[in-house]
């Protein structure tokens, strides 16, 4: 289990995370939602060790990270926008990332086929479309069998067939006991995949709990409407 305990972060005079305490459970998909500037990206970067919090701590399986970077070996991360060395071919990027992780090159034919990346292996990165770069990013996030998977707008740029196949794979990863964190502006996608929801507003958690309870307590059938109602109440 991944836990954030009283995490706060300021950039200059702006508070972007304000005493964030929450758990990301094993075998569950937790979606972080909120308007632009609410702190979603900063939470992800804090978990990844790219942003150092001003206070609070991150715990994995009840062990505080304490500045260690070894825990990141157990994280698969798919950013919203991926940047790969344009002078390399797709398979060379896979080999490079494998080497950085201290592993043998990871070629998973089943995963390659499911996201339609197998035909791109020998192509140069500079020739790839944005969607194919997203496929490579998806592959790298999953192929090393990480315990924690972080997906930032994962289906952006993917065609409907690959998007559907990738979402099925995400659900399989959940069934295998992975801890999965998801951000998306597509509420129907959040509703389709999520077990738990964390709703952020101005760096604070407004709601943290199950998707089912949020919908039941709001009296709404649609997550989009339930989230909009929470935003409206917060602005009153």
C-alpha positions in Angstrom: 0.0 0.0 0.0 1.1 3.6 -0.8 0.3 6.3 1.8 0.7 10.0 1.7 0.8 11.4 5.2 0.2 15.1 5.8 2.0 16.2 2.5 2.2 19.9 1.9 4.0 21.8 -0.9 4.4 25.4 -1.8 5.9 26.9 -5.0 6.8 30.4 -3.8 3.8 31.8 -2.0 1.4 29.5 -3.7 0.2 26.4 -1.8 -0.3 23.6 -4.3 -0.7 20.7 -1.8 -2.2 21.4 1.6 -1.9 18.6 4.2 -2.7 15.8 1.9 -3.3 12.5 3.7 -4.6 9.5 1.7 -4.1 5.8 0.9 -3.7 4.1 -2.4 -4.9 0.6 -1.9 -3.5 -2.7 -3.3 -5.8 -4.2 -5.9 -7.7 -1.0 -6.4 -7.7 1.8 -9.1 -7.7 5.2 -7.5 -8.5 8.2 -9.7 -7.4 11.7 -8.8 -9.8 14.2 -10.2 -10.1 18.0 -10.0 -9.9 21.2 -12.1 -6.7 22.4 -13.6 -4.3 23.6 -10.9 -5.9 21.6 -8.2 -2.7 19.7 -7.4 -3.1 16.4 -9.4 0.2 16.6 -11.2 2.1 17.7 -8.1 0.8 14.6 -6.2 2.1 12.4 -9.0 5.5 14.1 -9.1 5.8 13.9 -5.3 5.2 10.1 -5.4 7.7 9.8 -8.2 10.3 11.7 -6.3 10.4 14.6 -8.8 9.0 17.0 -6.3 10.2 17.1 -2.7 7.3 18.0 -0.3 7.9 20.7 2.3 6.4 18.6 5.0 4.8 15.2 5.5 6.0 11.7 4.4 5.4 9.0 1.8 5.1 5.4 3.0 5.2 2.2 1.0 4.0 -0.9 3.0 4.3 1.2 6.1 8.0 2.0 5.5 8.9 5.7 5.1 10.8 6.4 1.9 13.3 8.8 3.5 14.8 10.1 0.3 15.5 6.6 -1.1 15.0 6.1 -4.9 15.0 2.3 -4.9 11.2 2.2 -4.5 10.8 3.7 -8.0 11.9 0.3 -9.4 8.5 -0.9 -8.4 6.6 2.0 -10.3 5.4 1.9 -13.8 4.6 5.5 -15.0 2.8 6.6 -18.1 3.0 10.4 -18.5 0.5 12.4 -20.4 3.2 13.5 -22.9 6.2 11.3 -23.6 9.6 12.4 -24.8 12.0 9.8 -26.1 15.4 10.3 -27.9 14.4 10.9 -31.5 17.6 9.3 -32.8 16.6 5.9 -31.4 14.3 3.2 -32.7 11.4 1.9 -30.7 13.2 -1.3 -29.7 16.3 0.6 -28.8 14.2 2.8 -26.4 12.9 -0.4 -24.8 16.4 -1.7 -24.4 17.6 1.6 -23.0 14.9 1.7 -20.3 15.5 -2.0 -19.5 19.2 -1.2 -19.0 18.5 1.8 -16.8 16.4 -0.5 -14.6 19.2 -3.0 -14.5 17.1 -5.6 -16.4 17.4 -7.6 -19.6 15.4 -6.1 -22.5 11.7 -6.8 -21.9 9.9 -7.9 -25.0 6.3 -9.0 -24.1 4.7 -10.1 -27.4 1.2 -10.3 -25.9 1.4 -6.8 -24.6 2.9 -5.5 -27.9 0.1 -7.1 -29.9 -2.7 -5.9 -27.5 -1.6 -2.2 -27.9 -0.7 -2.6 -31.6 2.9 -1.6 -31.1 4.6 -4.7 -32.6 4.7 -3.2 -36.1 6.5 -0.1 -34.8 9.5 -1.8 -33.2 12.0 -1.0 -35.9 10.8 2.5 -36.6 12.6 5.6 -35.5 11.0 7.6 -32.7 11.1 10.7 -34.9 8.8 9.0 -37.4 6.2 8.0 -34.9 2.8 9.7 -34.5 1.7 11.0 -31.2 -0.5 8.0 -30.7 2.3 5.5 -31.3 4.5 7.3 -28.8 1.7 6.9 -26.3 1.6 3.2 -27.1 5.3 3.0 -26.3 4.8 4.9 -23.1 2.0 2.4 -22.2 4.2 -0.5 -22.9 7.0 0.8 -20.8 4.6 1.5 -17.9 3.4 -2.1 -17.8 6.2 -4.4 -19.2 8.4 -4.5 -16.1 5.6 -5.9 -13.9 5.6 -3.0 -11.4 3.7 -3.1 -8.1 2.5 0.4 -8.5 1.2 1.8 -11.8 0.6 5.6 -12.4 -1.3 6.6 -15.5 -1.6 10.3 -16.4 -4.3 10.8 -19.1 -3.4 7.3 -20.4 -5.8 7.1 -23.4 -5.1 10.6 -24.8 -4.1 10.1 -28.4 -5.0 6.4 -28.5 -7.4 5.2 -31.2 -10.6 3.6 -29.9 -9.5 0.0 -30.5 -6.2 0.4 -28.7 -7.8 2.5 -25.9 -10.3 -0.3 -25.3 -7.6 -3.0 -25.3 -5.4 -1.0 -22.9 -8.2 -0.4 -20.5 -8.9 -4.1 -20.4 -5.2 -4.6 -19.6 -5.4 -2.0 -16.8 -8.3 -3.9 -15.2 -6.3 -7.2 -15.4 -3.4 -5.5 -13.6 -5.9 -4.5 -10.9 -7.1 -8.1 -10.6 -3.5 -9.2 -10.1 -3.2 -7.0 -7.0 -1.4 -3.9 -8.4 -1.9 -0.5 -6.9 -3.1 1.8 -9.7 -3.3 5.6 -9.8 -5.2 7.2 -12.6 -5.8 10.8 -13.7 -8.1 11.7 -16.6 -10.3 14.5 -17.7 -12.7 11.9 -19.3 -15.3 11.3 -16.5 -16.8 8.3 -18.3 -13.3 6.7 -18.3 -12.9 7.4 -14.6 -16.3 5.9 -14.0 -15.5 2.9 -16.1 -12.2 2.1 -14.4 -12.2 3.5 -10.9 -12.8 1.9 -7.5 -11.9 4.9 -5.5 -11.9 8.7 -6.2 -9.8 11.5 -4.7 -11.3 14.9 -5.6 -8.9 17.8 -5.2 -9.7 21.5 -5.1 -7.0 24.1 -4.5 -4.6 21.6 -3.1 -7.0 20.1 -0.6 -8.9 16.8 -0.6 -12.6 17.5 -0.9 -13.6 13.8 -1.2 -11.7 10.6 -0.8 -13.6 7.3 -0.9 -15.3 4.8 -3.2 -16.9 5.8 -6.5 -20.0 3.9 -5.5 -20.4 5.9 -2.3 -19.8 9.2 -4.0 -22.6 8.5 -6.5 -25.0 7.2 -3.9 -24.4 10.1 -1.5 -24.7 12.7 -4.3 -28.0 11.2 -5.6 -26.6 11.4 -9.1 -26.2 8.7 -11.7 -23.3 10.5 -13.5 -19.8 11.0 -12.0 -19.5 14.2 -14.1 -22.6 15.7 -12.5 -21.5 14.6 -9.0 -18.1 16.2 -9.4 -19.6 19.4 -10.9 -21.9 19.6 -7.9 -19.0 19.3 -5.5 -17.2 22.1 -7.3 -20.2 24.3 -7.1 -20.7 23.7 -3.4 -17.0 24.5 -2.7 -17.3 27.8 -4.5 -20.3 28.9 -2.4 
